[in-house]
Structures are given as C-alpha cells and as structure tokens.
Amino acid sequence: MDGVSIAWGSRVGIVLDSLEVIRVERLLRLGFYASNNEADYEALVDGLRAAVKVGAIDVEIHSDSHLVVSQVEKDFE
C-alpha cells in the first residue's frame, strides 16, 4: 500500500496478492486533499476493506511509511 499527496490531489494505491497467484491492483483518487500520512492511512483502510471483500483470513501489510507501520504495530503513538 502507498499513498501520495501532490498539488493536484491525493491518491492511494494497493496491491493484493494471494497464495493462489491472484493479484488485485487498485489506484484511487481521494475526494479530498490529504497529507502524505493521511493518504497512507487511507491506502491501509482501503486495502483492508478490499481484503475483507475477497475473503482474506490472514493479511500481511507492506508499507514504506514508518509512521503508519509503527502505529499499527503499537510501537508509536
């Protein structure tokens, strides 16, 4: 997952891979301006929602956002 905030809007992207070699890729434009951290959180939430919709049981999340990862792992407030 990744989120980006640029001058003309905010976007998020997610990739879901399964053990059965099924890949789902999504790129979404947010309907509001978001900071880079907010865009990363939106990507996380969208990715988790997509995982639930496809029936995922175990989920492994990858992100380049140290803040998001640390907060999800409860290492950071």
FIRODREN-563953 format. One record per residue: residue number from 1; residue in one letter; x, z, y of N, C-alpha, C in turn. Coordinates in Angstrom, 2 decimals. Layout:
N
<site k="NUM" r="A" n_u="X" n_w="Z" n_v="Y" ca_u="X" ca_w="Z" ca_v="Y" c_u="X" c_w="Z" c_v="Y"/>
...
END
This chain:
77
<site k="1" r="M" n_u="0.83" n_w="0.00" n_v="-1.17" ca_u="0.00" ca_w="0.00" ca_v="0.00" c_u="0.87" c_w="0.00" c_v="1.23"/>
<site k="2" r="D" n_u="0.37" n_w="-0.59" n_v="2.28" ca_u="1.07" ca_w="-0.58" ca_v="3.55" c_u="0.07" c_w="-0.83" c_v="4.66"/>
<site k="3" r="G" n_u="0.35" n_w="-0.28" n_v="5.79" ca_u="-0.47" ca_w="-0.51" ca_v="6.97" c_u="0.43" c_w="-0.89" c_v="8.11"/>
<site k="4" r="V" n_u="-0.11" n_w="-1.66" n_v="9.04" ca_u="0.68" ca_w="-2.08" ca_v="10.20" c_u="-0.22" c_w="-2.12" c_v="11.42"/>
<site k="5" r="S" n_u="0.35" n_w="-1.70" n_v="12.52" ca_u="-0.35" ca_w="-1.76" ca_v="13.80" c_u="0.48" c_w="-2.63" c_v="14.73"/>
<site k="6" r="I" n_u="-0.13" n_w="-3.70" n_v="15.23" ca_u="0.55" ca_w="-4.60" ca_v="16.13" c_u="-0.33" c_w="-4.84" c_v="17.35"/>
<site k="7" r="A" n_u="0.19" n_w="-5.51" n_v="18.34" ca_u="-0.51" ca_w="-5.67" ca_v="19.61" c_u="-1.92" c_w="-6.24" c_v="19.46"/>
<site k="8" r="W" n_u="-2.14" n_w="-7.15" n_v="18.52" ca_u="-3.46" ca_w="-7.78" ca_v="18.41" c_u="-4.31" c_w="-7.19" c_v="17.29"/>
<site k="9" r="G" n_u="-3.98" n_w="-6.01" n_v="16.79" ca_u="-4.84" ca_w="-5.34" ca_v="15.83" c_u="-4.09" c_w="-4.63" c_v="14.73"/>
<site k="10" r="S" n_u="-4.84" n_w="-3.97" n_v="13.90" ca_u="-4.27" ca_w="-3.20" ca_v="12.79" c_u="-4.73" c_w="-3.82" c_v="11.48"/>
<site k="11" r="R" n_u="-3.82" n_w="-3.84" n_v="10.52" ca_u="-4.13" ca_w="-4.42" ca_v="9.21" c_u="-3.59" c_w="-3.52" c_v="8.11"/>
<site k="12" r="V" n_u="-4.22" n_w="-3.62" n_v="6.95" ca_u="-3.73" ca_w="-2.88" ca_v="5.79" c_u="-3.66" c_w="-3.84" c_v="4.61"/>
<site k="13" r="G" n_u="-2.74" n_w="-3.56" n_v="3.71" ca_u="-2.62" ca_w="-4.36" ca_v="2.50" c_u="-2.43" c_w="-3.47" c_v="1.30"/>
<site k="14" r="I" n_u="-3.06" n_w="-3.83" n_v="0.21" ca_u="-2.90" ca_w="-3.08" ca_v="-1.04" c_u="-2.72" c_w="-4.07" c_v="-2.19"/>
<site k="15" r="V" n_u="-2.06" n_w="-3.61" n_v="-3.21" ca_u="-1.91" ca_w="-4.37" ca_v="-4.46" c_u="-2.22" c_w="-3.42" c_v="-5.59"/>
<site k="16" r="L" n_u="-3.13" n_w="-3.80" n_v="-6.45" ca_u="-3.45" ca_w="-3.02" ca_v="-7.65" c_u="-2.92" c_w="-3.79" c_v="-8.85"/>
<site k="17" r="D" n_u="-2.09" n_w="-3.16" n_v="-9.64" ca_u="-1.59" ca_w="-3.75" ca_v="-10.89" c_u="-2.07" c_w="-2.89" c_v="-12.05"/>
<site k="18" r="S" n_u="-2.44" n_w="-3.53" n_v="-13.13" ca_u="-2.88" ca_w="-2.78" ca_v="-14.31" c_u="-1.91" c_w="-3.02" c_v="-15.46"/>
<site k="19" r="L" n_u="-2.01" n_w="-2.20" n_v="-16.47" ca_u="-1.19" ca_w="-2.37" ca_v="-17.66" c_u="-1.52" c_w="-3.67" c_v="-18.38"/>
<site k="20" r="E" n_u="-2.72" n_w="-4.20" n_v="-18.16" ca_u="-3.14" ca_w="-5.45" ca_v="-18.78" c_u="-2.71" c_w="-6.66" c_v="-17.94"/>
<site k="21" r="V" n_u="-1.82" n_w="-6.46" n_v="-17.02" ca_u="-1.25" ca_w="-7.51" ca_v="-16.17" c_u="-2.33" c_w="-8.16" c_v="-15.28"/>
<site k="22" r="I" n_u="-3.26" n_w="-7.37" n_v="-14.82" ca_u="-4.25" ca_w="-7.82" ca_v="-13.86" c_u="-3.78" c_w="-7.36" c_v="-12.49"/>
<site k="23" r="R" n_u="-3.79" n_w="-8.26" n_v="-11.53" ca_u="-3.34" ca_w="-7.92" ca_v="-10.19" c_u="-4.46" c_w="-8.23" c_v="-9.20"/>
<site k="24" r="V" n_u="-4.74" n_w="-7.25" n_v="-8.33" ca_u="-5.71" ca_w="-7.41" ca_v="-7.25" c_u="-4.94" c_w="-7.18" c_v="-5.95"/>
<site k="25" r="E" n_u="-5.02" n_w="-8.15" n_v="-5.06" ca_u="-4.36" ca_w="-8.02" ca_v="-3.76" c_u="-5.42" c_w="-8.08" c_v="-2.67"/>
<site k="26" r="R" n_u="-5.30" n_w="-7.18" n_v="-1.70" ca_u="-6.27" ca_w="-7.15" ca_v="-0.60" c_u="-5.52" c_w="-7.02" c_v="0.72"/>
<site k="27" r="L" n_u="-5.93" n_w="-7.79" n_v="1.68" ca_u="-5.42" ca_w="-7.68" ca_v="3.04" c_u="-6.63" c_w="-7.55" c_v="3.94"/>
<site k="28" r="L" n_u="-6.69" n_w="-6.46" n_v="4.69" ca_u="-7.86" ca_w="-6.20" ca_v="5.53" c_u="-7.46" c_w="-6.00" c_v="6.97"/>
<site k="29" r="R" n_u="-8.27" n_w="-6.50" n_v="7.85" ca_u="-8.10" ca_w="-6.21" ca_v="9.28" c_u="-9.01" c_w="-5.04" c_v="9.62"/>
<site k="30" r="L" n_u="-8.44" n_w="-4.02" n_v="10.22" ca_u="-9.24" ca_w="-2.86" ca_v="10.62" c_u="-10.05" c_w="-3.23" c_v="11.85"/>
<site k="31" r="G" n_u="-11.23" n_w="-2.69" n_v="11.96" ca_u="-12.10" ca_w="-2.97" ca_v="13.09" c_u="-11.81" c_w="-2.10" c_v="14.30"/>
<site k="32" r="F" n_u="-10.66" n_w="-1.45" n_v="14.31" ca_u="-10.29" ca_w="-0.57" ca_v="15.41" c_u="-8.78" c_w="-0.53" c_v="15.51"/>
<site k="33" r="Y" n_u="-8.28" n_w="-0.15" n_v="16.69" ca_u="-6.83" ca_w="-0.01" ca_v="16.85" c_u="-6.39" c_w="1.27" c_v="16.16"/>
<site k="34" r="A" n_u="-5.32" n_w="1.20" n_v="15.40" ca_u="-4.80" ca_w="2.36" ca_v="14.68" c_u="-3.29" c_w="2.41" c_v="14.86"/>
<site k="35" r="S" n_u="-2.75" n_w="3.61" n_v="14.86" ca_u="-1.29" ca_w="3.76" ca_v="14.86" c_u="-0.78" c_w="3.31" c_v="13.50"/>
<site k="36" r="N" n_u="0.53" n_w="3.15" n_v="13.37" ca_u="1.09" ca_w="2.78" ca_v="12.07" c_u="0.74" c_w="3.81" c_v="11.00"/>
<site k="37" r="N" n_u="0.82" n_w="5.10" n_v="11.34" ca_u="0.48" ca_w="6.15" ca_v="10.36" c_u="-0.99" c_w="6.08" c_v="9.98"/>
<site k="38" r="E" n_u="-1.88" n_w="5.87" n_v="10.97" ca_u="-3.30" ca_w="5.75" ca_v="10.65" c_u="-3.57" c_w="4.53" c_v="9.77"/>
<site k="39" r="A" n_u="-2.89" n_w="3.44" n_v="10.05" ca_u="-3.05" ca_w="2.24" ca_v="9.22" c_u="-2.58" c_w="2.50" c_v="7.80"/>
<site k="40" r="D" n_u="-1.49" n_w="3.26" n_v="7.64" ca_u="-1.02" ca_w="3.62" ca_v="6.30" c_u="-2.06" c_w="4.46" c_v="5.57"/>
<site k="41" r="Y" n_u="-2.69" n_w="5.40" n_v="6.25" ca_u="-3.74" ca_w="6.21" ca_v="5.62" c_u="-4.94" c_w="5.35" c_v="5.25"/>
<site k="42" r="E" n_u="-5.32" n_w="4.42" n_v="6.11" ca_u="-6.43" ca_w="3.52" ca_v="5.80" c_u="-6.11" c_w="2.70" c_v="4.56"/>
<site k="43" r="A" n_u="-4.87" n_w="2.25" n_v="4.43" ca_u="-4.45" ca_w="1.50" ca_v="3.24" c_u="-4.57" c_w="2.37" c_v="1.99"/>
<site k="44" r="L" n_u="-4.16" n_w="3.63" n_v="2.10" ca_u="-4.26" ca_w="4.55" ca_v="0.97" c_u="-5.72" c_w="4.74" c_v="0.55"/>
<site k="45" r="V" n_u="-6.58" n_w="4.99" n_v="1.51" ca_u="-8.00" ca_w="5.21" ca_v="1.21" c_u="-8.63" c_w="3.96" c_v="0.61"/>
<site k="46" r="D" n_u="-8.34" n_w="2.79" n_v="1.19" ca_u="-8.90" ca_w="1.55" ca_v="0.66" c_u="-8.39" c_w="1.29" c_v="-0.75"/>
<site k="47" r="G" n_u="-7.11" n_w="1.55" n_v="-0.97" ca_u="-6.54" ca_w="1.35" ca_v="-2.30" c_u="-7.17" c_w="2.26" c_v="-3.34"/>
<site k="48" r="L" n_u="-7.41" n_w="3.51" n_v="-2.97" ca_u="-8.05" ca_w="4.45" ca_v="-3.90" c_u="-9.49" c_w="4.04" c_v="-4.18"/>
<site k="49" r="R" n_u="-10.20" n_w="3.59" n_v="-3.15" ca_u="-11.58" ca_w="3.12" ca_v="-3.36" c_u="-11.60" c_w="1.90" c_v="-4.30"/>
<site k="50" r="A" n_u="-10.68" n_w="0.98" n_v="-4.09" ca_u="-10.60" ca_w="-0.21" ca_v="-4.95" c_u="-10.28" c_w="0.19" c_v="-6.38"/>
<site k="51" r="A" n_u="-9.39" n_w="1.16" n_v="-6.55" ca_u="-9.03" ca_w="1.63" ca_v="-7.90" c_u="-10.24" c_w="2.23" c_v="-8.60"/>
<site k="52" r="V" n_u="-11.03" n_w="3.00" n_v="-7.87" ca_u="-12.25" ca_w="3.58" ca_v="-8.46" c_u="-13.22" c_w="2.47" c_v="-8.87"/>
<site k="53" r="K" n_u="-13.37" n_w="1.46" n_v="-8.02" ca_u="-14.31" ca_w="0.37" ca_v="-8.32" c_u="-13.93" c_w="-0.40" c_v="-9.58"/>
<site k="54" r="V" n_u="-12.64" n_w="-0.52" n_v="-9.86" ca_u="-12.23" ca_w="-1.24" ca_v="-11.07" c_u="-12.10" c_w="-0.32" c_v="-12.28"/>
<site k="55" r="G" n_u="-12.44" n_w="0.97" n_v="-12.10" ca_u="-12.45" ca_w="1.90" ca_v="-13.22" c_u="-11.11" c_w="2.53" c_v="-13.56"/>
<site k="56" r="A" n_u="-10.20" n_w="2.58" n_v="-12.62" ca_u="-8.89" ca_w="3.18" ca_v="-12.87" c_u="-9.03" c_w="4.66" c_v="-13.19"/>
<site k="57" r="I" n_u="-8.24" n_w="5.12" n_v="-14.14" ca_u="-8.24" ca_w="6.53" ca_v="-14.52" c_u="-6.99" c_w="7.22" c_v="-13.99"/>
<site k="58" r="D" n_u="-5.84" n_w="6.63" n_v="-14.22" ca_u="-4.57" ca_w="7.14" ca_v="-13.71" c_u="-4.08" c_w="6.17" c_v="-12.64"/>
<site k="59" r="V" n_u="-3.66" n_w="6.73" n_v="-11.50" ca_u="-3.22" ca_w="5.89" ca_v="-10.39" c_u="-1.84" c_w="6.36" c_v="-9.94"/>
<site k="60" r="E" n_u="-0.95" n_w="5.41" n_v="-9.75" ca_u="0.38" ca_w="5.68" ca_v="-9.19" c_u="0.45" c_w="4.96" c_v="-7.85"/>
<site k="61" r="I" n_u="0.78" n_w="5.70" n_v="-6.81" ca_u="0.77" ca_w="5.16" ca_v="-5.45" c_u="2.20" c_w="4.95" c_v="-4.97"/>
<site k="62" r="H" n_u="2.43" n_w="3.79" n_v="-4.36" ca_u="3.73" ca_w="3.48" ca_v="-3.77" c_u="3.53" c_w="3.19" c_v="-2.29"/>
<site k="63" r="S" n_u="4.35" n_w="3.79" n_v="-1.46" ca_u="4.25" ca_w="3.57" ca_v="-0.01" c_u="5.62" c_w="3.72" c_v="0.62"/>
<site k="64" r="D" n_u="5.84" n_w="3.00" n_v="1.72" ca_u="7.08" ca_w="3.16" ca_v="2.47" c_u="6.94" c_w="4.20" c_v="3.58"/>
<site k="65" r="S" n_u="5.78" n_w="4.86" n_v="3.65" ca_u="5.54" ca_w="5.86" ca_v="4.68" c_u="5.93" c_w="7.26" c_v="4.18"/>
<site k="66" r="H" n_u="7.03" n_w="7.76" n_v="4.69" ca_u="7.49" ca_w="9.10" ca_v="4.31" c_u="6.43" c_w="10.15" c_v="4.66"/>
<site k="67" r="L" n_u="5.78" n_w="9.99" n_v="5.81" ca_u="4.77" ca_w="10.95" ca_v="6.25" c_u="3.60" c_w="11.00" c_v="5.27"/>
<site k="68" r="V" n_u="3.05" n_w="9.85" n_v="4.92" ca_u="1.90" ca_w="9.81" ca_v="4.01" c_u="2.27" c_w="10.37" c_v="2.65"/>
<site k="69" r="V" n_u="3.40" n_w="9.93" n_v="2.11" ca_u="3.83" ca_w="10.41" ca_v="0.79" c_u="4.03" c_w="11.92" c_v="0.81"/>
<site k="70" r="S" n_u="4.70" n_w="12.44" n_v="1.83" ca_u="4.96" ca_w="13.88" ca_v="1.91" c_u="3.67" c_w="14.68" c_v="2.05"/>
<site k="71" r="Q" n_u="2.70" n_w="14.16" n_v="2.81" ca_u="1.44" ca_w="14.89" ca_v="2.95" c_u="0.61" c_w="14.83" c_v="1.67"/>
<site k="72" r="V" n_u="0.60" n_w="13.69" n_v="1.00" ca_u="-0.14" ca_w="13.58" ca_v="-0.26" c_u="0.46" c_w="14.51" c_v="-1.31"/>
<site k="73" r="E" n_u="1.78" n_w="14.61" n_v="-1.34" ca_u="2.46" ca_w="15.49" ca_v="-2.30" c_u="2.48" c_w="16.95" c_v="-1.84"/>
<site k="74" r="K" n_u="1.90" n_w="17.22" n_v="-0.68" ca_u="1.80" ca_w="18.56" ca_v="-0.09" c_u="3.17" c_w="19.16" c_v="0.22"/>
<site k="75" r="D" n_u="4.15" n_w="18.29" n_v="0.53" ca_u="5.47" ca_w="18.75" ca_v="0.97" c_u="5.51" c_w="18.89" c_v="2.48"/>
<site k="76" r="F" n_u="4.51" n_w="18.37" n_v="3.15" ca_u="4.50" ca_w="18.24" ca_v="4.60" c_u="3.10" c_w="18.51" c_v="5.10"/>
<site k="77" r="E" n_u="2.95" n_w="19.24" n_v="6.18" ca_u="1.61" ca_w="19.47" ca_v="6.74" c_u="1.27" c_w="18.45" c_v="7.78"/>
END
